[in-house]
Amino acid sequence: MMLAYTFISVPYGALLGVVKGDSQQRTTLTSFRFIGTFLGDSLVAYMIPELLAYLGQGNEALG
């Protein structure tokens, strides 16, 4: 999982220097990126048990 995160994260971090020349704007974009990552991770962490219960109809192994 960490290897997949690295493959995704490194290009985004490298592109910020090309997209924005102003360091304040880069910092703002990076902040929004990490906020979005946190919200997405939280949503996935909440939804997985819910999907297991729904799809497995009470049986987590089946879900």
CHARMM-style PDB file with segment names, atoms N, HN, CA, C and O in Angstrom:
ATOM      1  N   MET     1       0.827  -1.192   0.000  1.00  0.00      PROA
ATOM      2  CA  MET     1       0.000   0.000   0.000  1.00  0.00      PROA
ATOM      3  C   MET     1       0.871   1.256   0.000  1.00  0.00      PROA
ATOM      4  O   MET     1       0.564   2.240  -0.673  1.00  0.00      PROA
ATOM      5  N   MET     2       1.947   1.206   0.756  1.00  0.00      PROA
ATOM      6  HN  MET     2       2.197   0.406   1.303  1.00  0.00      PROA
ATOM      7  CA  MET     2       2.824   2.372   0.792  1.00  0.00      PROA
ATOM      8  C   MET     2       3.521   2.591  -0.550  1.00  0.00      PROA
ATOM      9  O   MET     2       3.786   3.731  -0.934  1.00  0.00      PROA
ATOM     10  N   LEU     3       3.815   1.514  -1.256  1.00  0.00      PROA
ATOM     11  HN  LEU     3       3.599   0.588  -0.944  1.00  0.00      PROA
ATOM     12  CA  LEU     3       4.430   1.640  -2.571  1.00  0.00      PROA
ATOM     13  C   LEU     3       3.451   2.301  -3.549  1.00  0.00      PROA
ATOM     14  O   LEU     3       3.845   3.156  -4.343  1.00  0.00      PROA
ATOM     15  N   ALA     4       2.198   1.908  -3.490  1.00  0.00      PROA
ATOM     16  HN  ALA     4       1.878   1.213  -2.846  1.00  0.00      PROA
ATOM     17  CA  ALA     4       1.178   2.525  -4.338  1.00  0.00      PROA
ATOM     18  C   ALA     4       1.017   4.004  -3.994  1.00  0.00      PROA
ATOM     19  O   ALA     4       0.879   4.842  -4.886  1.00  0.00      PROA
ATOM     20  N   TYR     5       1.035   4.318  -2.713  1.00  0.00      PROA
ATOM     21  HN  TYR     5       1.147   3.638  -1.989  1.00  0.00      PROA
ATOM     22  CA  TYR     5       0.935   5.723  -2.286  1.00  0.00      PROA
ATOM     23  C   TYR     5       2.121   6.523  -2.824  1.00  0.00      PROA
ATOM     24  O   TYR     5       1.955   7.660  -3.265  1.00  0.00      PROA
ATOM     25  N   THR     6       3.309   5.934  -2.788  1.00  0.00      PROA
ATOM     26  HN  THR     6       3.444   5.010  -2.430  1.00  0.00      PROA
ATOM     27  CA  THR     6       4.498   6.617  -3.291  1.00  0.00      PROA
ATOM     28  C   THR     6       4.383   6.895  -4.779  1.00  0.00      PROA
ATOM     29  O   THR     6       4.719   7.987  -5.237  1.00  0.00      PROA
ATOM     30  N   PHE     7       3.903   5.900  -5.549  1.00  0.00      PROA
ATOM     31  HN  PHE     7       3.630   5.012  -5.177  1.00  0.00      PROA
ATOM     32  CA  PHE     7       3.745   6.093  -6.991  1.00  0.00      PROA
ATOM     33  C   PHE     7       2.760   7.208  -7.316  1.00  0.00      PROA
ATOM     34  O   PHE     7       2.912   7.895  -8.327  1.00  0.00      PROA
ATOM     35  N   ILE     8       1.771   7.389  -6.482  1.00  0.00      PROA
ATOM     36  HN  ILE     8       1.648   6.832  -5.661  1.00  0.00      PROA
ATOM     37  CA  ILE     8       0.771   8.426  -6.717  1.00  0.00      PROA
ATOM     38  C   ILE     8       1.231   9.770  -6.172  1.00  0.00      PROA
ATOM     39  O   ILE     8       1.016  10.801  -6.809  1.00  0.00      PROA
ATOM     40  N   SER     9       1.853   9.771  -5.015  1.00  0.00      PROA
ATOM     41  HN  SER     9       2.027   8.933  -4.498  1.00  0.00      PROA
ATOM     42  CA  SER     9       2.192  11.003  -4.316  1.00  0.00      PROA
ATOM     43  C   SER     9       3.371  11.756  -4.923  1.00  0.00      PROA
ATOM     44  O   SER     9       3.334  12.984  -4.999  1.00  0.00      PROA
ATOM     45  N   VAL    10       4.395  11.068  -5.349  1.00  0.00      PROA
ATOM     46  HN  VAL    10       4.425  10.070  -5.287  1.00  0.00      PROA
ATOM     47  CA  VAL    10       5.603  11.731  -5.849  1.00  0.00      PROA
ATOM     48  C   VAL    10       5.312  12.612  -7.064  1.00  0.00      PROA
ATOM     49  O   VAL    10       5.763  13.757  -7.081  1.00  0.00      PROA
ATOM     50  N   PRO    11       4.585  12.145  -8.079  1.00  0.00      PROA
ATOM     51  CA  PRO    11       4.314  13.035  -9.213  1.00  0.00      PROA
ATOM     52  C   PRO    11       3.520  14.285  -8.829  1.00  0.00      PROA
ATOM     53  O   PRO    11       3.796  15.369  -9.343  1.00  0.00      PROA
ATOM     54  N   TYR    12       2.553  14.151  -7.943  1.00  0.00      PROA
ATOM     55  HN  TYR    12       2.330  13.270  -7.525  1.00  0.00      PROA
ATOM     56  CA  TYR    12       1.799  15.326  -7.514  1.00  0.00      PROA
ATOM     57  C   TYR    12       2.702  16.330  -6.815  1.00  0.00      PROA
ATOM     58  O   TYR    12       2.607  17.531  -7.064  1.00  0.00      PROA
ATOM     59  N   GLY    13       3.564  15.853  -5.957  1.00  0.00      PROA
ATOM     60  HN  GLY    13       3.641  14.877  -5.755  1.00  0.00      PROA
ATOM     61  CA  GLY    13       4.491  16.752  -5.267  1.00  0.00      PROA
ATOM     62  C   GLY    13       5.456  17.413  -6.219  1.00  0.00      PROA
ATOM     63  O   GLY    13       5.782  18.587  -6.044  1.00  0.00      PROA
ATOM     64  N   ALA    14       5.923  16.696  -7.220  1.00  0.00      PROA
ATOM     65  HN  ALA    14       5.658  15.742  -7.362  1.00  0.00      PROA
ATOM     66  CA  ALA    14       6.869  17.249  -8.187  1.00  0.00      PROA
ATOM     67  C   ALA    14       6.194  18.259  -9.112  1.00  0.00      PROA
ATOM     68  O   ALA    14       6.818  19.243  -9.510  1.00  0.00      PROA
ATOM     69  N   LEU    15       4.943  18.031  -9.453  1.00  0.00      PROA
ATOM     70  HN  LEU    15       4.436  17.231  -9.129  1.00  0.00      PROA
ATOM     71  CA  LEU    15       4.254  18.935 -10.370  1.00  0.00      PROA
ATOM     72  C   LEU    15       3.948  20.292  -9.752  1.00  0.00      PROA
ATOM     73  O   LEU    15       3.810  21.277 -10.478  1.00  0.00      PROA
ATOM     74  N   LEU    16       3.839  20.364  -8.442  1.00  0.00      PROA
ATOM     75  HN  LEU    16       3.951  19.564  -7.853  1.00  0.00      PROA
ATOM     76  CA  LEU    16       3.504  21.642  -7.814  1.00  0.00      PROA
ATOM     77  C   LEU    16       4.552  22.704  -8.113  1.00  0.00      PROA
ATOM     78  O   LEU    16       4.215  23.876  -8.277  1.00  0.00      PROA
ATOM     79  N   GLY    17       5.814  22.311  -8.186  1.00  0.00      PROA
ATOM     80  HN  GLY    17       6.088  21.359  -8.053  1.00  0.00      PROA
ATOM     81  CA  GLY    17       6.862  23.279  -8.498  1.00  0.00      PROA
ATOM     82  C   GLY    17       6.768  23.806  -9.913  1.00  0.00      PROA
ATOM     83  O   GLY    17       7.222  24.917 -10.189  1.00  0.00      PROA
ATOM     84  N   VAL    18       6.186  23.032 -10.815  1.00  0.00      PROA
ATOM     85  HN  VAL    18       5.817  22.130 -10.591  1.00  0.00      PROA
ATOM     86  CA  VAL    18       6.041  23.447 -12.209  1.00  0.00      PROA
ATOM     87  C   VAL    18       4.773  24.269 -12.394  1.00  0.00      PROA
ATOM     88  O   VAL    18       4.754  25.225 -13.169  1.00  0.00      PROA
ATOM     89  N   VAL    19       3.714  23.896 -11.683  1.00  0.00      PROA
ATOM     90  HN  VAL    19       3.730  23.119 -11.053  1.00  0.00      PROA
ATOM     91  CA  VAL    19       2.421  24.545 -11.870  1.00  0.00      PROA
ATOM     92  C   VAL    19       2.408  25.943 -11.270  1.00  0.00      PROA
ATOM     93  O   VAL    19       1.912  26.882 -11.894  1.00  0.00      PROA
ATOM     94  N   LYS    20       2.943  26.086 -10.077  1.00  0.00      PROA
ATOM     95  HN  LYS    20       3.345  25.324  -9.571  1.00  0.00      PROA
ATOM     96  CA  LYS    20       2.915  27.373  -9.382  1.00  0.00      PROA
ATOM     97  C   LYS    20       4.327  27.808  -9.026  1.00  0.00      PROA
ATOM     98  O   LYS    20       5.097  27.034  -8.455  1.00  0.00      PROA
ATOM     99  N   GLY    21       4.663  29.038  -9.360  1.00  0.00      PROA
ATOM    100  HN  GLY    21       4.038  29.666  -9.823  1.00  0.00      PROA
ATOM    101  CA  GLY    21       5.976  29.577  -9.028  1.00  0.00      PROA
ATOM    102  C   GLY    21       6.029  30.171  -7.630  1.00  0.00      PROA
ATOM    103  O   GLY    21       7.096  30.258  -7.022  1.00  0.00      PROA
ATOM    104  N   ASP    22       4.872  30.578  -7.125  1.00  0.00      PROA
ATOM    105  HN  ASP    22       4.006  30.508  -7.618  1.00  0.00      PROA
ATOM    106  CA  ASP    22       4.805  31.215  -5.812  1.00  0.00      PROA
ATOM    107  C   ASP    22       4.750  30.153  -4.722  1.00  0.00      PROA
ATOM    108  O   ASP    22       3.906  29.259  -4.764  1.00  0.00      PROA
ATOM    109  N   SER    23       5.649  30.251  -3.745  1.00  0.00      PROA
ATOM    110  HN  SER    23       6.335  30.978  -3.710  1.00  0.00      PROA
ATOM    111  CA  SER    23       5.706  29.237  -2.692  1.00  0.00      PROA
ATOM    112  C   SER    23       4.459  29.249  -1.812  1.00  0.00      PROA
ATOM    113  O   SER    23       4.071  28.200  -1.297  1.00  0.00      PROA
ATOM    114  N   GLN    24       3.823  30.400  -1.628  1.00  0.00      PROA
ATOM    115  HN  GLN    24       4.138  31.252  -2.047  1.00  0.00      PROA
ATOM    116  CA  GLN    24       2.599  30.473  -0.828  1.00  0.00      PROA
ATOM    117  C   GLN    24       1.464  29.709  -1.521  1.00  0.00      PROA
ATOM    118  O   GLN    24       0.700  29.004  -0.862  1.00  0.00      PROA
ATOM    119  N   GLN    25       1.354  29.844  -2.828  1.00  0.00      PROA
ATOM    120  HN  GLN    25       1.975  30.417  -3.364  1.00  0.00      PROA
ATOM    121  CA  GLN    25       0.329  29.111  -3.564  1.00  0.00      PROA
ATOM    122  C   GLN    25       0.595  27.614  -3.533  1.00  0.00      PROA
ATOM    123  O   GLN    25      -0.344  26.824  -3.430  1.00  0.00      PROA
ATOM    124  N   ARG    26       1.857  27.212  -3.620  1.00  0.00      PROA
ATOM    125  HN  ARG    26       2.619  27.853  -3.703  1.00  0.00      PROA
ATOM    126  CA  ARG    26       2.197  25.788  -3.531  1.00  0.00      PROA
ATOM    127  C   ARG    26       1.811  25.237  -2.170  1.00  0.00      PROA
ATOM    128  O   ARG    26       1.288  24.127  -2.068  1.00  0.00      PROA
ATOM    129  N   THR    27       2.072  26.015  -1.123  1.00  0.00      PROA
ATOM    130  HN  THR    27       2.498  26.917  -1.207  1.00  0.00      PROA
ATOM    131  CA  THR    27       1.713  25.581   0.229  1.00  0.00      PROA
ATOM    132  C   THR    27       0.203  25.429   0.365  1.00  0.00      PROA
ATOM    133  O   THR    27      -0.274  24.474   0.979  1.00  0.00      PROA
ATOM    134  N   THR    28      -0.541  26.353  -0.198  1.00  0.00      PROA
ATOM    135  HN  THR    28      -0.154  27.128  -0.697  1.00  0.00      PROA
ATOM    136  CA  THR    28      -2.007  26.278  -0.148  1.00  0.00      PROA
ATOM    137  C   THR    28      -2.512  25.045  -0.904  1.00  0.00      PROA
ATOM    138  O   THR    28      -3.374  24.322  -0.407  1.00  0.00      PROA
ATOM    139  N   LEU    29      -1.979  24.809  -2.100  1.00  0.00      PROA
ATOM    140  HN  LEU    29      -1.278  25.397  -2.504  1.00  0.00      PROA
ATOM    141  CA  LEU    29      -2.395  23.635  -2.871  1.00  0.00      PROA
ATOM    142  C   LEU    29      -2.055  22.334  -2.147  1.00  0.00      PROA
ATOM    143  O   LEU    29      -2.850  21.395  -2.146  1.00  0.00      PROA
ATOM    144  N   THR    30      -0.885  22.282  -1.537  1.00  0.00      PROA
ATOM    145  HN  THR    30      -0.239  23.045  -1.538  1.00  0.00      PROA
ATOM    146  CA  THR    30      -0.487  21.091  -0.792  1.00  0.00      PROA
ATOM    147  C   THR    30      -1.406  20.866   0.396  1.00  0.00      PROA
ATOM    148  O   THR    30      -1.753  19.728   0.711  1.00  0.00      PROA
ATOM    149  N   SER    31      -1.799  21.945   1.055  1.00  0.00      PROA
ATOM    150  HN  SER    31      -1.517  22.869   0.800  1.00  0.00      PROA
ATOM    151  CA  SER    31      -2.723  21.820   2.190  1.00  0.00      PROA
ATOM    152  C   SER    31      -4.055  21.247   1.744  1.00  0.00      PROA
ATOM    153  O   SER    31      -4.596  20.348   2.388  1.00  0.00      PROA
ATOM    154  N   PHE    32      -4.587  21.765   0.638  1.00  0.00      PROA
ATOM    155  HN  PHE    32      -4.148  22.495   0.115  1.00  0.00      PROA
ATOM    156  CA  PHE    32      -5.857  21.246   0.122  1.00  0.00      PROA
ATOM    157  C   PHE    32      -5.720  19.781  -0.299  1.00  0.00      PROA
ATOM    158  O   PHE    32      -6.645  18.989  -0.115  1.00  0.00      PROA
ATOM    159  N   ARG    33      -4.575  19.427  -0.860  1.00  0.00      PROA
ATOM    160  HN  ARG    33      -3.824  20.070  -1.010  1.00  0.00      PROA
ATOM    161  CA  ARG    33      -4.358  18.043  -1.261  1.00  0.00      PROA
ATOM    162  C   ARG    33      -4.398  17.113  -0.053  1.00  0.00      PROA
ATOM    163  O   ARG    33      -5.018  16.051  -0.103  1.00  0.00      PROA
ATOM    164  N   PHE    34      -3.736  17.512   1.032  1.00  0.00      PROA
ATOM    165  HN  PHE    34      -3.232  18.375   1.073  1.00  0.00      PROA
ATOM    166  CA  PHE    34      -3.716  16.660   2.211  1.00  0.00      PROA
ATOM    167  C   PHE    34      -5.069  16.626   2.922  1.00  0.00      PROA
ATOM    168  O   PHE    34      -5.442  15.601   3.493  1.00  0.00      PROA
ATOM    169  N   ILE    35      -5.798  17.725   2.892  1.00  0.00      PROA
ATOM    170  HN  ILE    35      -5.495  18.557   2.428  1.00  0.00      PROA
ATOM    171  CA  ILE    35      -7.149  17.730   3.463  1.00  0.00      PROA
ATOM    172  C   ILE    35      -8.040  16.772   2.673  1.00  0.00      PROA
ATOM    173  O   ILE    35      -8.799  15.999   3.258  1.00  0.00      PROA
ATOM    174  N   GLY    36      -7.945  16.824   1.338  1.00  0.00      PROA
ATOM    175  HN  GLY    36      -7.329  17.451   0.863  1.00  0.00      PROA
ATOM    176  CA  GLY    36      -8.722  15.905   0.500  1.00  0.00      PROA
ATOM    177  C   GLY    36      -8.346  14.458   0.737  1.00  0.00      PROA
ATOM    178  O   GLY    36      -9.205  13.576   0.751  1.00  0.00      PROA
ATOM    179  N   THR    37      -7.049  14.214   0.923  1.00  0.00      PROA
ATOM    180  HN  THR    37      -6.351  14.930   0.912  1.00  0.00      PROA
ATOM    181  CA  THR    37      -6.593  12.851   1.213  1.00  0.00      PROA
ATOM    182  C   THR    37      -7.166  12.357   2.530  1.00  0.00      PROA
ATOM    183  O   THR    37      -7.631  11.222   2.627  1.00  0.00      PROA
ATOM    184  N   PHE    38      -7.132  13.208   3.539  1.00  0.00      PROA
ATOM    185  HN  PHE    38      -6.754  14.131   3.460  1.00  0.00      PROA
ATOM    186  CA  PHE    38      -7.673  12.823   4.844  1.00  0.00      PROA
ATOM    187  C   PHE    38      -9.168  12.539   4.759  1.00  0.00      PROA
ATOM    188  O   PHE    38      -9.649  11.554   5.320  1.00  0.00      PROA
ATOM    189  N   LEU    39      -9.899  13.394   4.062  1.00  0.00      PROA
ATOM    190  HN  LEU    39      -9.509  14.194   3.606  1.00  0.00      PROA
ATOM    191  CA  LEU    39     -11.348  13.184   3.938  1.00  0.00      PROA
ATOM    192  C   LEU    39     -11.663  11.910   3.149  1.00  0.00      PROA
ATOM    193  O   LEU    39     -12.577  11.166   3.504  1.00  0.00      PROA
ATOM    194  N   GLY    40     -10.913  11.667   2.091  1.00  0.00      PROA
ATOM    195  HN  GLY    40     -10.171  12.272   1.802  1.00  0.00      PROA
ATOM    196  CA  GLY    40     -11.121  10.449   1.312  1.00  0.00      PROA
ATOM    197  C   GLY    40     -10.800   9.200   2.110  1.00  0.00      PROA
ATOM    198  O   GLY    40     -11.537   8.216   2.056  1.00  0.00      PROA
ATOM    199  N   ASP    41      -9.701   9.237   2.851  1.00  0.00      PROA
ATOM    200  HN  ASP    41      -9.102  10.037   2.895  1.00  0.00      PROA
ATOM    201  CA  ASP    41      -9.338   8.091   3.698  1.00  0.00      PROA
ATOM    202  C   ASP    41     -10.393   7.839   4.769  1.00  0.00      PROA
ATOM    203  O   ASP    41     -10.743   6.694   5.053  1.00  0.00      PROA
ATOM    204  N   SER    42     -10.889   8.912   5.354  1.00  0.00      PROA
ATOM    205  HN  SER    42     -10.604   9.842   5.123  1.00  0.00      PROA
ATOM    206  CA  SER    42     -11.918   8.766   6.392  1.00  0.00      PROA
ATOM    207  C   SER    42     -13.200   8.172   5.814  1.00  0.00      PROA
ATOM    208  O   SER    42     -13.840   7.328   6.439  1.00  0.00      PROA
ATOM    209  N   LEU    43     -13.564   8.619   4.621  1.00  0.00      PROA
ATOM    210  HN  LEU    43     -13.044   9.305   4.112  1.00  0.00      PROA
ATOM    211  CA  LEU    43     -14.769   8.089   3.974  1.00  0.00      PROA
ATOM    212  C   LEU    43     -14.625   6.597   3.685  1.00  0.00      PROA
ATOM    213  O   LEU    43     -15.551   5.823   3.927  1.00  0.00      PROA
ATOM    214  N   VAL    44     -13.476   6.199   3.174  1.00  0.00      PROA
ATOM    215  HN  VAL    44     -12.724   6.828   2.977  1.00  0.00      PROA
ATOM    216  CA  VAL    44     -13.239   4.786   2.879  1.00  0.00      PROA
ATOM    217  C   VAL    44     -13.251   3.962   4.163  1.00  0.00      PROA
ATOM    218  O   VAL    44     -13.840   2.883   4.205  1.00  0.00      PROA
ATOM    219  N   ALA    45     -12.597   4.472   5.216  1.00  0.00      PROA
ATOM    220  HN  ALA    45     -12.118   5.349   5.182  1.00  0.00      PROA
ATOM    221  CA  ALA    45     -12.563   3.748   6.490  1.00  0.00      PROA
ATOM    222  C   ALA    45     -13.964   3.585   7.083  1.00  0.00      PROA
ATOM    223  O   ALA    45     -14.243   2.585   7.745  1.00  0.00      PROA
ATOM    224  N   TYR    46     -14.836   4.553   6.851  1.00  0.00      PROA
ATOM    225  HN  TYR    46     -14.609   5.365   6.314  1.00  0.00      PROA
ATOM    226  CA  TYR    46     -16.208   4.458   7.344  1.00  0.00      PROA
ATOM    227  C   TYR    46     -17.049   3.522   6.470  1.00  0.00      PROA
ATOM    228  O   TYR    46     -17.867   2.757   6.981  1.00  0.00      PROA
ATOM    229  N   MET    47     -16.846   3.585   5.172  1.00  0.00      PROA
ATOM    230  HN  MET    47     -16.181   4.206   4.757  1.00  0.00      PROA
ATOM    231  CA  MET    47     -17.717   2.855   4.255  1.00  0.00      PROA
ATOM    232  C   MET    47     -17.411   1.364   4.156  1.00  0.00      PROA
ATOM    233  O   MET    47     -18.317   0.581   3.872  1.00  0.00      PROA
ATOM    234  N   ILE    48     -16.180   0.949   4.377  1.00  0.00      PROA
ATOM    235  HN  ILE    48     -15.443   1.585   4.607  1.00  0.00      PROA
ATOM    236  CA  ILE    48     -15.843  -0.472   4.237  1.00  0.00      PROA
ATOM    237  C   ILE    48     -16.656  -1.348   5.190  1.00  0.00      PROA
ATOM    238  O   ILE    48     -17.247  -2.328   4.738  1.00  0.00      PROA
ATOM    239  N   PRO    49     -16.713  -1.041   6.483  1.00  0.00      PROA
ATOM    240  CA  PRO    49     -17.555  -1.891   7.343  1.00  0.00      PROA
ATOM    241  C   PRO    49     -19.035  -1.848   6.957  1.00  0.00      PROA
ATOM    242  O   PRO    49     -19.741  -2.851   7.065  1.00  0.00      PROA
ATOM    243  N   GLU    50     -19.492  -0.690   6.512  1.00  0.00      PROA
ATOM    244  HN  GLU    50     -18.919   0.125   6.425  1.00  0.00      PROA
ATOM    245  CA  GLU    50     -20.886  -0.575   6.096  1.00  0.00      PROA
ATOM    246  C   GLU    50     -21.152  -1.444   4.856  1.00  0.00      PROA
ATOM    247  O   GLU    50     -22.176  -2.122   4.774  1.00  0.00      PROA
ATOM    248  N   LEU    51     -20.237  -1.414   3.914  1.00  0.00      PROA
ATOM    249  HN  LEU    51     -19.405  -0.863   3.981  1.00  0.00      PROA
ATOM    250  CA  LEU    51     -20.394  -2.239   2.710  1.00  0.00      PROA
ATOM    251  C   LEU    51     -20.303  -3.724   3.032  1.00  0.00      PROA
ATOM    252  O   LEU    51     -21.028  -4.530   2.448  1.00  0.00      PROA
ATOM    253  N   LEU    52     -19.422  -4.093   3.953  1.00  0.00      PROA
ATOM    254  HN  LEU    52     -18.833  -3.438   4.427  1.00  0.00      PROA
ATOM    255  CA  LEU    52     -19.332  -5.498   4.356  1.00  0.00      PROA
ATOM    256  C   LEU    52     -20.650  -5.982   4.952  1.00  0.00      PROA
ATOM    257  O   LEU    52     -21.118  -7.080   4.651  1.00  0.00      PROA
ATOM    258  N   ALA    53     -21.231  -5.154   5.791  1.00  0.00      PROA
ATOM    259  HN  ALA    53     -20.850  -4.262   6.035  1.00  0.00      PROA
ATOM    260  CA  ALA    53     -22.500  -5.531   6.410  1.00  0.00      PROA
ATOM    261  C   ALA    53     -23.617  -5.607   5.372  1.00  0.00      PROA
ATOM    262  O   ALA    53     -24.443  -6.519   5.407  1.00  0.00      PROA
ATOM    263  N   TYR    54     -23.639  -4.648   4.453  1.00  0.00      PROA
ATOM    264  HN  TYR    54     -22.968  -3.907   4.425  1.00  0.00      PROA
ATOM    265  CA  TYR    54     -24.704  -4.611   3.446  1.00  0.00      PROA
ATOM    266  C   TYR    54     -24.560  -5.749   2.430  1.00  0.00      PROA
ATOM    267  O   TYR    54     -25.518  -6.474   2.159  1.00  0.00      PROA
ATOM    268  N   LEU    55     -23.379  -5.894   1.883  1.00  0.00      PROA
ATOM    269  HN  LEU    55     -22.601  -5.306   2.103  1.00  0.00      PROA
ATOM    270  CA  LEU    55     -23.176  -6.908   0.844  1.00  0.00      PROA
ATOM    271  C   LEU    55     -23.158  -8.329   1.388  1.00  0.00      PROA
ATOM    272  O   LEU    55     -23.582  -9.267   0.713  1.00  0.00      PROA
ATOM    273  N   GLY    56     -22.667  -8.480   2.607  1.00  0.00      PROA
ATOM    274  HN  GLY    56     -22.323  -7.717   3.155  1.00  0.00      PROA
ATOM    275  CA  GLY    56     -22.606  -9.813   3.187  1.00  0.00      PROA
ATOM    276  C   GLY    56     -23.853 -10.195   3.961  1.00  0.00      PROA
ATOM    277  O   GLY    56     -23.975 -11.336   4.408  1.00  0.00      PROA
ATOM    278  N   GLN    57     -24.773  -9.274   4.125  1.00  0.00      PROA
ATOM    279  HN  GLN    57     -24.674  -8.348   3.762  1.00  0.00      PROA
ATOM    280  CA  GLN    57     -26.009  -9.483   4.870  1.00  0.00      PROA
ATOM    281  C   GLN    57     -25.736 -10.107   6.239  1.00  0.00      PROA
ATOM    282  O   GLN    57     -26.359 -11.088   6.646  1.00  0.00      PROA
ATOM    283  N   GLY    58     -24.758  -9.478   6.939  1.00  0.00      PROA
ATOM    284  HN  GLY    58     -24.252  -8.681   6.608  1.00  0.00      PROA
ATOM    285  CA  GLY    58     -24.419  -9.941   8.284  1.00  0.00      PROA
ATOM    286  C   GLY    58     -23.218 -10.865   8.329  1.00  0.00      PROA
ATOM    287  O   GLY    58     -22.673 -11.093   9.409  1.00  0.00      PROA
ATOM    288  N   ASN    59     -22.788 -11.401   7.211  1.00  0.00      PROA
ATOM    289  HN  ASN    59     -23.230 -11.216   6.334  1.00  0.00      PROA
ATOM    290  CA  ASN    59     -21.642 -12.299   7.139  1.00  0.00      PROA
ATOM    291  C   ASN    59     -20.466 -11.524   6.530  1.00  0.00      PROA
ATOM    292  O   ASN    59     -20.433 -11.293   5.321  1.00  0.00      PROA
ATOM    293  N   GLU    60     -19.487 -11.117   7.383  1.00  0.00      PROA
ATOM    294  HN  GLU    60     -19.514 -11.305   8.364  1.00  0.00      PROA
ATOM    295  CA  GLU    60     -18.375 -10.299   6.895  1.00  0.00      PROA
ATOM    296  C   GLU    60     -17.524 -11.033   5.864  1.00  0.00      PROA
ATOM    297  O   GLU    60     -17.023 -10.413   4.926  1.00  0.00      PROA
ATOM    298  N   ALA    61     -17.356 -12.327   6.023  1.00  0.00      PROA
ATOM    299  HN  ALA    61     -17.763 -12.831   6.785  1.00  0.00      PROA
ATOM    300  CA  ALA    61     -16.551 -13.093   5.073  1.00  0.00      PROA
ATOM    301  C   ALA    61     -17.201 -13.094   3.689  1.00  0.00      PROA
ATOM    302  O   ALA    61     -16.507 -13.027   2.675  1.00  0.00      PROA
ATOM    303  N   LEU    62     -18.514 -13.168   3.649  1.00  0.00      PROA
ATOM    304  HN  LEU    62     -19.078 -13.223   4.473  1.00  0.00      PROA
ATOM    305  CA  LEU    62     -19.228 -13.141   2.389  1.00  0.00      PROA
ATOM    306  C   LEU    62     -19.207 -11.719   1.796  1.00  0.00      PROA
ATOM    307  O   LEU    62     -19.104 -11.548   0.582  1.00  0.00      PROA
ATOM    308  N   GLY    63     -19.304 -10.726   2.653  1.00  0.00      PROA
ATOM    309  HN  GLY    63     -19.387 -10.865   3.640  1.00  0.00      PROA
ATOM    310  CA  GLY    63     -19.315  -9.327   2.204  1.00  0.00      PROA
ATOM    311  C   GLY    63     -18.012  -8.933   1.618  1.00  0.00      PROA
ATOM    312  OT1 GLY    63     -17.848  -7.791   1.189  1.00  0.00      PROA
TER     313      GLY     63
END
